[in-house]
């Protein structure tokens, strides 16, 4: 899915399931945080290939994006 298609999909979910506040998905390789009126989309990125990740702490709603560091040997 493109980013736009992902947002449209999340909006459709929020209309179908009114109690959903967050959608966590793997739509694209880069991290994404899109806070809308109806729903918030969080894409953690690709930890394996691009070394991005997200940590979500509920119920406090703390969302932190991070990057995996490479070791001295490049792995």
Long-range contacts (C-beta under 8 A, 24 or more apart in sequence): 1-27, 2-27, 3-27, 3-28, 3-32, 6-41, 6-43, 7-34, 7-36, 7-41, 10-34, 10-36, 10-39, 10-41, 11-36, 11-38, 11-39, 13-39, 14-38, 14-39, 22-56, 24-56, 31-65, 33-63, 33-65
